[in-house]
C-alpha cells in the first residue's frame, strides 16, 4: 500500500530523500557512491528487535514515520542500523510504504515482518502491530537463548572429555611405551589395548583427523541440503526423547507465528504460508502446505489437520475449539506458550540427566587410562 509523502522537518531542516532511496543521517543527501544495494543490508536479531521496538515507541508518541526514522538515524551508533534506517527513511520520503521498504531488505527484515507491518499500515495500527511483532521476536529469542544455555554445559563437557582423551592417547601413552619396551608379555590387557590405540593414532593421526573433520563437514552440509533435511527430520521425529523435544519446538514456533499473524489481521492463507516457512521441519512444512491448499478450497483448519499423525489429539481439539468460538488466534498463542514452557522443562530434565552421565563417563575414561598406566608399573616393580 502506498503511503503519501509527508513533509516533515526536524531542527528546522527539511528531510530529503537520496537518489535511490537513502537519506543521510543529518537529513542531507550523500553522494551516489554511498548508495548500497538494499538486499545486502543485514540486521542481527537483537538489532532488529531494538530497531522495531524504538520505532513503535516513537510512533505511539504521535511522531510520524519519516520523522521517527530520521530521529533514530541520528541517534544510532551502529553503522549497520544507520544504513538500514537511511534506506527506510529515503524510501518512505519518496512515497513508499514502510512495509515496502522493509520488503526490499530481506536480510534485515524477514517476510513475516514485512507482512505484519503491512497489515498494521492497512488497519491504521502500525505502532500496536510493531509492539506485537517485537513481543513475538523477543519470545522466540528468549526461548532460543534458554535452550542454548541449557545445552552449553553438556556440549563443553563433551569437547573437554574428547580433548583430554586425545591428548592422553597421543601425547602421554607413547612416552610409556619406551618404559614397557621388551616387557609386553607381562603387561595387563588394558595396557595393551591402550598402547595399541596410542600406536594407531600416532601412525594414522596425520591423515585420520583431517579425514574425520572432512567427514563431519560433509555430513553437516548434507543434512543442511534439500536432500539431507528430510532424512534428518525423519530420524529426529522418531527418536525416543529428542523426537518429543523436536516436536515441541516445531509446534511452539508454528503456533506462535500463525496466532500472531491471525491476530494482526493477516489473511489466513498468507498466515498459513508463513507458518509453513518457519516450521523448520520438512514433514511439518508439507503438513502446513496441505492445510494451505485445503483452506483455499473452503475447508477449516481443524478439518484439514484431523487425520495428521504429526499433531497431538489435544492440539487438534484446541484448534477446533478456537475456530468454533472465533478465537483461534488467542488459542494458538496459548498453545505456543504451553509448548514453549514444556520444551524448556524437557530440555532442563534432559540436561539434568546428561550432566552426571557425562561426568561419570569422563571419569571412567580417565580412570581407565590412569589404571592402564599404573597397573604395569606395580607389576614390573614386584617382578624386579
Secondary structure, 3 states (H helix, E strand, C coil): CCCCCCCCEECCEECCCCCCCCCCCCCCCCCHHHCCCHHHCCCCHHHHHHHHHHHHHHHHCCCCHHHHHHHHHHHCCCHHHHHHHHHHHHHHHCCCCHHHHHHCCCCCCCHHHHHHHHHHHHHCCHHHHHHHHHHHHHHHHHHHHHHHHHHHHHHHHHHHHHHHHHHHHHHHHHHHHHHCCCCHHHCCHHHHHHHHHHHHHHHHHHHHHHHHHHHHHHHHHHHHCHHHHHHHHHHHHHCCCHHHHHHHHHHHHHHHHHHHHHHCCCCHHHHHHHHHHHCCCHHHHHHHHHHHHHHHCCCCHHHHCCCCCCCCHHHHHHHHHHHHCCCHHHHHHHHHHHHHHHHHHHHHHHHHHHHHHHHHHHHHHHHHHHHHHHHHHHHHHHHC
